[in-house]
């Protein structure tokens, strides 16, 4: 079974930056669309950014212009560069393979991002 391992989270002040990474245990990334999601306390999980196998990207309005998704198929890794972080970006961030508009793999542990002064 493919496992997803997210890393790179941490505690950062408002306006700061973080780079998240998500690595899969197999090369199934290569021909699939990938997404970053987040779940804030007391809220539903929401999609943050998507990247297709052809490198087309899309973003939630709340992060547009601040976050950048990218991928390195040779490393089975997808990244999320986050800048100008806000308090409301605090959440557990997960990645997943996206098919038919839905995340299709079991969720990994995620990585906690806490934005606080």
C-alpha atoms as a printed R data frame, in Angstrom:
    type eleno elety resid chain resno       x      y       z
1   ATOM     1    CA   UNK     A     1   0.000  0.000   0.000
2   ATOM     2    CA   UNK     A     2   1.267  3.441  -0.894
3   ATOM     3    CA   UNK     A     3   2.189  5.569   2.077
4   ATOM     4    CA   UNK     A     4   2.330  9.333   2.112
5   ATOM     5    CA   UNK     A     5   4.740 11.085   4.444
6   ATOM     6    CA   UNK     A     6   4.405 14.803   4.973
7   ATOM     7    CA   UNK     A     7   7.078 16.959   6.583
8   ATOM     8    CA   UNK     A     8   8.279 20.515   6.945
9   ATOM     9    CA   UNK     A     9   5.668 21.946   9.262
10  ATOM    10    CA   UNK     A    10   6.412 23.965  12.348
11  ATOM    11    CA   UNK     A    11   5.779 27.107  14.317
12  ATOM    12    CA   UNK     A    12   6.161 30.347  12.408
13  ATOM    13    CA   UNK     A    13   5.258 33.966  12.982
14  ATOM    14    CA   UNK     A    14   2.716 35.752  10.813
15  ATOM    15    CA   UNK     A    15   4.352 36.794   7.577
16  ATOM    16    CA   UNK     A    16   6.805 33.927   7.718
17  ATOM    17    CA   UNK     A    17   7.418 31.092   5.299
18  ATOM    18    CA   UNK     A    18   7.554 27.314   5.335
19  ATOM    19    CA   UNK     A    19   8.130 24.655   2.731
20  ATOM    20    CA   UNK     A    20   6.208 21.428   3.091
21  ATOM    21    CA   UNK     A    21   7.188 18.163   1.451
22  ATOM    22    CA   UNK     A    22   5.204 15.026   0.776
23  ATOM    23    CA   UNK     A    23   6.885 11.842  -0.351
24  ATOM    24    CA   UNK     A    24   5.188  8.675  -1.524
25  ATOM    25    CA   UNK     A    25   6.481  5.178  -1.021
26  ATOM    26    CA   UNK     A    26   6.024  4.373  -4.675
27  ATOM    27    CA   UNK     A    27   6.277  6.081  -8.034
28  ATOM    28    CA   UNK     A    28   2.538  6.394  -8.470
29  ATOM    29    CA   UNK     A    29   2.942 10.167  -8.272
30  ATOM    30    CA   UNK     A    30   4.271 10.330 -11.773
31  ATOM    31    CA   UNK     A    31   1.071 10.036 -13.759
32  ATOM    32    CA   UNK     A    32  -1.344 11.375 -11.188
33  ATOM    33    CA   UNK     A    33  -2.667 14.684 -10.063
34  ATOM    34    CA   UNK     A    34  -1.596 15.664  -6.574
35  ATOM    35    CA   UNK     A    35  -3.089 17.903  -3.971
36  ATOM    36    CA   UNK     A    36  -2.326 19.573  -0.680
37  ATOM    37    CA   UNK     A    37  -5.130 19.748   1.843
38  ATOM    38    CA   UNK     A    38  -5.435 21.173   5.322
39  ATOM    39    CA   UNK     A    39  -7.616 20.702   8.329
40  ATOM    40    CA   UNK     A    40  -7.888 23.477  10.854
41  ATOM    41    CA   UNK     A    41  -9.190 22.795  14.372
42  ATOM    42    CA   UNK     A    42 -12.950 22.419  14.325
43  ATOM    43    CA   UNK     A    43 -13.175 22.678  10.548
44  ATOM    44    CA   UNK     A    44 -13.568 20.347   7.616
45  ATOM    45    CA   UNK     A    45 -10.567 19.364   5.555
46  ATOM    46    CA   UNK     A    46 -10.197 21.660   2.573
47  ATOM    47    CA   UNK     A    47  -8.142 21.554  -0.587
48  ATOM    48    CA   UNK     A    48  -5.362 24.107  -0.667
49  ATOM    49    CA   UNK     A    49  -3.568 23.493  -3.950
50  ATOM    50    CA   UNK     A    50  -3.587 21.048  -6.833
51  ATOM    51    CA   UNK     A    51  -1.018 20.138  -9.457
52  ATOM    52    CA   UNK     A    52  -1.726 17.936 -12.438
53  ATOM    53    CA   UNK     A    53   0.606 15.462 -14.069
54  ATOM    54    CA   UNK     A    54   1.184 18.102 -16.743
55  ATOM    55    CA   UNK     A    55   2.092 20.697 -14.088
56  ATOM    56    CA   UNK     A    56  -1.072 22.771 -14.252
57  ATOM    57    CA   UNK     A    57  -1.691 24.285 -10.841
58  ATOM    58    CA   UNK     A    58  -4.712 25.673  -9.044
59  ATOM    59    CA   UNK     A    59  -5.204 27.194  -5.607
60  ATOM    60    CA   UNK     A    60  -7.852 27.957  -3.074
61  ATOM    61    CA   UNK     A    61  -8.702 31.655  -3.100
62  ATOM    62    CA   UNK     A    62  -7.479 31.958   0.474
63  ATOM    63    CA   UNK     A    63  -3.896 31.038  -0.477
64  ATOM    64    CA   UNK     A    64  -3.643 32.311  -4.030
65  ATOM    65    CA   UNK     A    65  -0.543 34.422  -4.486
66  ATOM    66    CA   UNK     A    66   0.990 33.180  -1.240
67  ATOM    67    CA   UNK     A    67   1.367 29.409  -1.755
68  ATOM    68    CA   UNK     A    68   3.076 27.545  -4.579
69  ATOM    69    CA   UNK     A    69   2.694 23.851  -5.291
70  ATOM    70    CA   UNK     A    70   5.333 21.950  -7.222
71  ATOM    71    CA   UNK     A    71   6.429 18.396  -7.784
72  ATOM    72    CA   UNK     A    72   9.525 16.318  -8.439
73  ATOM    73    CA   UNK     A    73   8.487 13.019  -9.955
74  ATOM    74    CA   UNK     A    74  12.014 11.635  -9.799
75  ATOM    75    CA   UNK     A    75  11.801 11.949  -6.016
76  ATOM    76    CA   UNK     A    76   8.125 10.992  -5.734
77  ATOM    77    CA   UNK     A    77   7.684 14.271  -3.888
78  ATOM    78    CA   UNK     A    78   5.276 17.152  -4.001
79  ATOM    79    CA   UNK     A    79   6.018 20.456  -2.301
80  ATOM    80    CA   UNK     A    80   4.051 23.366  -0.931
81  ATOM    81    CA   UNK     A    81   5.942 26.625  -0.561
82  ATOM    82    CA   UNK     A    82   4.019 28.850   1.818
83  ATOM    83    CA   UNK     A    83   4.776 32.529   2.208
84  ATOM    84    CA   UNK     A    84   3.151 35.481   3.953
85  ATOM    85    CA   UNK     A    85   1.610 33.065   6.387
86  ATOM    86    CA   UNK     A    86  -1.436 34.157   8.326
87  ATOM    87    CA   UNK     A    87  -2.933 33.026  11.613
88  ATOM    88    CA   UNK     A    88  -5.731 31.333   9.688
89  ATOM    89    CA   UNK     A    89  -3.238 29.106   7.879
90  ATOM    90    CA   UNK     A    90  -2.781 27.163  11.098
91  ATOM    91    CA   UNK     A    91  -3.790 23.572  10.358
92  ATOM    92    CA   UNK     A    92  -2.578 20.054   9.792
93  ATOM    93    CA   UNK     A    93  -1.497 19.791   6.169
94  ATOM    94    CA   UNK     A    94  -1.824 16.612   4.138
95  ATOM    95    CA   UNK     A    95  -1.088 15.611   0.588
96  ATOM    96    CA   UNK     A    96  -2.847 13.028  -1.522
97  ATOM    97    CA   UNK     A    97  -3.301 11.651  -4.984
98  ATOM    98    CA   UNK     A    98  -6.304 13.255  -6.634
99  ATOM    99    CA   UNK     A    99  -8.551 11.454  -9.063
100 ATOM   100    CA   UNK     A   100 -11.991 12.494 -10.179
101 ATOM   101    CA   UNK     A   101 -11.686 15.523  -7.983
102 ATOM   102    CA   UNK     A   102 -11.199 13.471  -4.844
103 ATOM   103    CA   UNK     A   103  -8.317 12.325  -2.668
104 ATOM   104    CA   UNK     A   104  -8.017  8.603  -3.161
105 ATOM   105    CA   UNK     A   105  -5.384  7.291  -0.771
106 ATOM   106    CA   UNK     A   106  -5.538  6.816   2.991
107 ATOM   107    CA   UNK     A   107  -4.456  9.991   4.712
108 ATOM   108    CA   UNK     A   108  -0.980 10.153   6.181
109 ATOM   109    CA   UNK     A   109  -0.159 11.736   9.531
110 ATOM   110    CA   UNK     A   110   0.139 15.158   8.016
111 ATOM   111    CA   UNK     A   111   2.371 17.948   9.202
112 ATOM   112    CA   UNK     A   112   1.310 20.618  11.670
113 ATOM   113    CA   UNK     A   113   1.658 24.246  10.673
114 ATOM   114    CA   UNK     A   114   1.126 26.748  13.449
115 ATOM   115    CA   UNK     A   115   1.177 30.450  12.705
116 ATOM   116    CA   UNK     A   116   1.401 32.441  15.898
117 ATOM   117    CA   UNK     A   117   2.992 35.572  17.230
